[in-house]
Structure formats: structure tokens, C-alpha cells
Amino acid sequence: MTDSLGLEGAYGETLSRIKGQGGERSRLGMAALMWISHSERPLKVDELCHALGVEIGSADLDGDNVPSIGTLLACCQGLVTVDDEASTVRLIHFTLQEYLLAHPDLFCRVHSTMAETCLSYLNSRQVKALSTIPFPDLQDTPFLKYSSLYWGMHARRDPSDYAKQLALMLFDDYSNHISTRILLNAVKSRSFHLGFDELSRFSGLHCASFFGIVEVVAGFLEVEGCDINQTDCTGSTPLGWASLNGHEEVVKILLGRSNVNPDKPDIYGQTPLWCAAENGHEGVVKMLLGRSDVNPDQPDEDGRTPLWCAAGNGHGGAVKILLGRNDVNPDKPDIYGQTPLWCAAENRHEGVVEILLGRSNVNPDKPDIYGQTPLWCAAENGHKGVVKILLGRSDVNPDQPDDDGRTPLWCAAGNGHGGAVKILLGRDDVNPDKPDICGRTPLGCAASRGHEEVVEVLLGRGNVNPDKPDKYGRTPFWCAAGNGHEGVAKILLGRQDVDPDKPAEHGQSPLWCAASNGHEAVVKILLRRDDVNPEKPDKYGRTPLRCASENGHEGVVKILLGRDDANPDKPNMHSQPPSWYAAQSSDATDNAATAPSACHSHHCIRPRRCRSPQHFRPPITYVPFLQGPRWLHKRTYPHHRLPPLIPSLPHPLISCLPPPLD
């Protein structure tokens, strides 16, 4: 690439100028290029500067040796720049990276030098003095995190004798070293809270096995009294760490010891085979399956087997190896009822899906504990390829709903996956108008989320009712208007069989919802219609104008007041006109300085009518939530009224204005 672009000579000349600077400037320039081109991840500005300030083998870090970024940029003669957005240092062009990697003779002992630098940093007096509990501020040691996480990777690529010596120095007191906690925090998300006593169980053998440094592991095993099955704070053995990262040579050495336990699980129930299969390390999987004392179908604490993990992560090679065993159940579910096929379908691993479907003992339509089948999951996530594969099976029900009555088409439509919707609608045995247990149809879901393409596709079917309400009386147009989806609203209003003024069960019309939520564009569209009553109240007597005023939507209020038939004084069921609430809000603000300071709201006998700002009840804002079939409502409250408990909602599919709570 560099030669075809004519950059080979330009890069060569620039490198010659860098070397020609002589002395420290030449060393810094070439060292910076080495680190940037061979680091395991992009380096922050401070990381690079401090790395170049390390004196290999020194017991102290000298801040005077750390160059400034300006000096480094000058020494690199324009080949290096700073990415201000990411605060990282990078080469000026990707072709320079290719050039540097294609000329390894430019740098001497790249990875061994980088490993020795990292280890010297970790063995320094300043770093060793850092405590593990509580976790220290790393601002003064910016190179600590990179050194802790990547020194072993550089050492494995080029294990110099001095790097091994420095590693053994680190392991002398590794259980007390801050780098232990940094490493465990990075690789085990649930270990960051571990205390000092638990961290002390992570030994040098564990660390060397984790990084796959063969020579160091072999040296540890020759030490008398070495416990090859010792577990660390996560319950992992050295074999577990080596299997997790696919270090075949280390695994082979460890399995060669007669006293090794090759099937010992960690605290999460994950065996070495489980870890290797999860990460697709086929060589390690084969070695472990060659042992008679390894259970190839051992699940973890969540019921996930090695095959389940390999399938879920799309590791087809590991899946084939595991399926070659007669003692592996290819259809074994986890504690949530999700099978390997279910997981592969959810994560769009088409190759693995085809491999599993090739087994006669795999049920392609097996639901989980929520009634969600592999096809349901694929459709929900818009995985068209997986949907096609599963629909090719005669034993898959394309219209099978989950426990909440949501079919694969319902989910695909609700999430806006037009491709999956078209594929499913190509089946004669799919009902395009099938509602869930709350009466919400696929069209209603798509309309409430503003998925115009899906709405048009569904409306193209003759057997879809465009004005079908759910159990709360909310039509697709009602939902679109309430959520301000102008495009969907226009599409639906183009139909003769859609009533633009049809209210929900509490009398709230589409205009009422749009005005209450401040959707000016939808309000304007509706007001152009002769069949929309702009003064239509809900069952509590609240008009669109009153709700817009109550919720502070000035733009909507102006639009509604611009109508000749608008009545700004029309009262609600409590005989309060729209202007009453606005006056209440204004008075509460204007009189805040003169309000009685000793007044307490929970002592007031008329909190709704009290004019005191301490008592004043602000406008109620409806925030819709959906979890399963049930609507949950959240309102804003003043400081003296505690709101109801609202559970977390991981997968909201629809949002539209719920019925009032008053």
C-alpha cells in the first residue's frame, strides 16, 4: 500500500531525519514510533510520555526523565499526532503503521523492551508503595494501568531473560501489588469489590498462566510445594486462566502434571472447558476433551453448558467439536429455558444455527420460560438470515406468541425491523393483525414507536384493521399522535377507515394526547381536519387546551387559542378553567419570596387549593413505561409526596400516554 501510494520513500527519508537528529532526540523519536506502532491499544498522551521516561532496571521513577508531548512530537518529525477527541497519540496515517510493521529491523527487541519497561515500572518503589485497599488515585502513575494489563502480552511474544527476571521480582510480592487488582478488575467484572485477603490468593503462577508465559509457568511448577490446583479469589486455577485465554502450550504443560484437576470449576461454576468453549479456543477444547476426567456437558451456576456458550458466541468450530461427543446434550437449556439454538438465534450466528438444526435431537421451536422461541428472538432483533433459516423448517410455528401474547411479527414490527416483517408476512400462516394480551396489534406497536416503513408494509395487507383499538381503547393513530410521530400520523390519516377523533377508554382523543404532550406538528395536522373536535374533553372534563396549559406547552396553547372555536374559559369537572392552573403556577412563583416560611405541606388540610409555594402541587407529568403486558405510570411529585416504586424496565417496546391516575 505504501509503495503504491508513493509513500515508501517519503517515510524512509523522514525516519532518516529522525535518526539524524542524534542523541536523546533520536532515541525519543524512534522509541515513540515503536511504542505507538506496537502497543496493545492506543496510548494516552501521559502513558506514552511516562513509558519513555522509564529507565529499565531502575528501582525509582524519575519525573525529570518524562518528556513533554511537545518534545515528542518535534522529535518524530511530523509522523505522530495527538487525537484531541480521544486524548491518544497516533501515527499520521494507517500506511505508516503498515510501513513500520513491514520493516522490523527499524527497532531492536521490540516486545522484550516493552515488557522490560512495563515490569521496571511495576517494580519501582513508587508503584510498590501503592495500597490495594482502598483503591488509590492513579493520576500520578498514568502508565500503571497499561503496564499491569499488557506486560505479559509483550513478554509472551519475546520472553527475554531479563524480562523473566523482572517478572519473578514482581511475583515475589504479587499478592500485595496494586497491579493484581487492576488485572482482576479488567478480566473479572464481579471481582472489583474483593478485599485484600481475597486478592492475596492470586499468585504468580496464576498470573503467568493468564498471560501464557511458558517459561515462567514451567519454572513455577519445578518449585517444591507448588500447588497446581490452587484457586484464587475468583475460584480459578492456573489451568482455568490458561484455558480462558487459549494458551495451548501452557495448558499442555499443566495437563501433563499427574496431580492436576482438569475439571475444577471457579466460584461461578465455570470449568476450564467452559472457559475455552466460551471464547472459541478450539485447540484447548480438543485437549481438554481428550481427558476422561472432564465432563463436556458441565453447566455453570446459570445452567449454561460449554456448548451453550460456544453457540451463543458464534464459535462454530468449538460447537462442532462438542457436538462430536455423545455425552453432550445439544438441546440442554439454561435456568431460563434458553437452549444453545435459542442463544445462537438471538445473537445472529447463522452458521451455528444451521449446525444445530442439523441435529435430529434439537427442537427448533423450543420456548424459554417466557414462551419466547428461537424465531421470536431472531425476529425481535431483526436477524433476517436467522428468520429465513428457521422459517425453512416445517416444525417451527411462525406465529407462536410468548406469554404476553406477542408474536414474532409483533416484536419485529414494534422494533422497526422492516426486513423481518416482510419475511414473516410472506407466510400464509402468520396473522398480521394478531394482538397481544393487552390488545395491541403489530400495527399499533409500529405506530406507537414511529416506524413508518413497517406501518406502510402492514397497511398494505388487506387483513389488517388500521383502526383497531387495544383493551384501553387506544388505536394505532391514537398512539402515534400521543407520541408525536408526525410521519405515521400522516400515513394513517390517509386512510378512509381511520377515525382521527376516536377517544380512548377515558375519553382522551388523539388531539388531547398530542396537546398534552406538546407535539405541535401533530396538533396542527389534526386541527386541519373537519372531523376533529378541538374542544373535546376527556371523562374528567379536561380539554386539549387545558392539558396543554397545565403542562406548560406554550406553543400548543397558542395554536389552540388561534382557533375561533377555542374556549379558553371552559371549565373541567371541578369548575376550573384552563387559565386557573396557569395562574396557580404563576402565583406560586411570584409569591415565593413572601410565602410563610413556617408552613408545612403535610399539615395543610387543602393541599390542592393552597396558594402557598410550599404546598403548591406542580403539574403532573405522565411518563409511560411498559414491562410485559402491564402499564406502569410514573408521575413527578413535590418534595413532600413520595412517588410510587417504579421497577427497572430493560426492554420497553411501546410508549404512549397511559390513562390518567386522578
Residue, then its C-alpha position, 0 to 999 in steps of 0.5 A: m500500500t505504501d509503495s503504491l501510494g508513493l509513500e515508501g520513500a517519503y517515510g524512509e527519508t523522514l525516519s532518516r531525519i529522525k535518526g539524524q537528529g542524534g542523541e536523546r532526540s533520536r532515541l525519543g523519536m524512534a522509541a515513540l514510533m515503536w511504542i505507538s506502532h506496537s502497543e496493545r491499544p492506543l496510548k494516552v498522551d501521559e502513558l506514552c510520555h511516562a513509558l519513555g521516561v522509564e529507565i529499565g532496571s531502575a528501582d525509582l521513577d524519575g519525573d525529570n526523565v518524562p518528556s513533554i508531548g511537545t518534545l515528542l512530537a518535534c522529535c518524530q518529525g511530523l509522523v505522530t499526532v495527538d487525537d484531541e477527541a480521544s486524548t491518544v497519540r497516533l501515527i499520521h496515517f494507517t500506511l505508516q503503521e503498515y510501513l513500520l510493521a513491514h520493516p522490523d529491523l527499524f527497532c531492536r527487541v521490540h516486545s522484550t523492551m516493552a515488557e522490560t519497561c512495563l515490569s521496571y515500572l511495576n517494580s519501582r518503589q513508587v508503584k510498590a508503595l501503592s495500597t490495594i485497599p482502598f483503591p488509590d488515585l492513579q493520576d500520578t502513575p498514568f502508565l500503571k494501568y497499561s503496564s499491569l494489563y499488557w506486560g505479559m502480552h509483550a513478554r509472551r511474544d519475546p520472553s527475554d531473560y531479563a524480562k523473566q527476571l523482572a517478572l519473578m521480582l514482581f511475583d515475589d510480592y504479587s499478592n500485595h501489588i496494586s497491579t493484581r487488582i487492576l488485572l482482576n478488575a479488567v478480566k473479572s467484572r464481579s471481582f472489583h469489590l474483593g478485599f485484600d485477603e481475597l486478592s492475596r490468593f492470586s499468585g504468580l503462577h496464576c498470573a503467568s498462566f493468564f498471560g501464557i508465559v511458558e517459561v515462567v509457568a514451567g519454572f513455577l511448577e519445578v518449585e517444591g510445594c507448588d500447588i497446581n490446583q490452587t484457586d484464587c479469589t475468583g475460584s480459578t486455577p492456573l489451568g482455568w486462566a490458561s484455558l480462558n485465554g487459549h494458551e495451548e502450550v501452557v495448558k499442555i504443560l499443566l495437563g501433563r502434571s499427574n496431580v492436576n484437576p482438569d475439571k475444577p470449576d471457579i466460584y461461578g461454576q465455570t470449568p476450564l472447558w467452559c472457559a475455552a468453549e466460551n471464547g472459541h479456543e478450539g485447540v484447548v477444547k480438543m485437549l481438554l476433551g481428550r481427558s476422561d476426567v472432564n465432563p463436556d456437558q458441565p453447566d455453570e451456576d446459570g445452567r449454561t453448558p460449554l456448548w451453550c456458550a460456544a453457540g451463543n458466541g458464534h464459535g462454530g468450530a468449538v460447537k462442532i467439536l462438542l457436538g462430536r461427543n455423545d455425552v453432550n446434550p445439544d438441546k440442554p437449556d439454561i435456568y431460563g429455558q434458553t437452549p444453545l439454538w435459542c442463544a445462537a438465534e438471538n445473537r445472529h450466528e447463522g452458521v451455528v444455527e444451521i449446525l444445530l438444526g442439523r441435529s435430529n435431537v434439537n427442537p427448533d421451536k423450543p420456548d424459554i420460560y417466557g414462551q419466547t422461541p428461537l424465531w421470536c428472538a431472531a425476529e425481535n432483533g431483526h436477524k433476517g438470515v436467522v428468520k429465513i433459516l428457521l422459517g425453512r423448517s416445517d416444525v417451527n410455528p411462525d406465529q407462536p406468541d410468548d406469554d404476553g401474547r406477542t408474536p414474532l411479527w409483533c416484536a419485529a414490527g414494534n422494533g422497526h425491523g422492516g426486513a423481518v416483517k416482510i419475511l414473516l408476512g410472506r407466510d400464509d400462516v402468520n396473522p398480521d393483525k394478531p394482538d397481544i394480551c393487552g390488545r395491541t396489534p403489530l400495527g399499533c406497536a409500529a405506530s406507537r414507536g414511529h416506524e413508518e416503513v413497517v406501518e406502510v408494509l402492514l397497511g398494505r395487507g388487506n387483513v389488517n384493521p388500521d383502526k383497531p383499538d387495544k383493551y384501553g381503547r387506544t388505536p394505532f393513530w391514537c398512539a402515534a399522535g400521543n407520541g408525536h410521530e408526525g410521519v405515521a400520523k400522516i400515513l394513517l390519516g390517509r386512510q378512509d377507515v381511520d377515525p382521527d377523533k376516536p377517544a380512548e377508554h377515558g375519553q382522551s382523543p388523539l388531539w388531547c394526547a398530542a396537546s398534552n404532550g406538546h407535539e405541535a406538528v401533530v396538533k396542527i395536522l389534526l386541527r386541519r381536519d373537519d372531523v376533529n373536535p378541538e374542544k373535546p374533553d376527556k371523562y374528567g372534563r379536561t380539554p386539549l387546551r387545558c392539558a396543554s396549559e397545565n403542562g406548560h406547552e406554550g406553543v400548543v396553547k397558542i395554536l389552540l387559542g388561534r382557533d375561533d372555536a377555542n374556549p379558553d374559559k371552559p371549565n373541567m369537572h371541578s369548575q376550573p378553567p384552563s387559565w386557573y392552573a396557569a395562574q396557580s403556577s404563576d402565583a406560586t412563583d411570584n409569591a415565593a419570596t413572601a410565602p410563610s416560611a413556617c408552613h408545612s405541606h403535610h399539615c395543610i388540610r387543602p393541599r390542592r387549593c393552597r396558594s402557598p409555594q410550599h404546598f403548591r402541587p406542580p403539574i403532573t407529568y405522565v411518563p409511560f413505561l411498559q414491562g410485559p403486558r402491564w402499564l406502569h405510570k410514573r408521575t413527578y411529585p413535590h418534595h413532600r409526596l413520595p412517588p410510587l416504586i417504579p421497577s427497572l424496565p430493560h426492554p420497553l417496546i411501546s410508549c404512549l400516554p397511559p390513562p390518567l391516575d386522578 
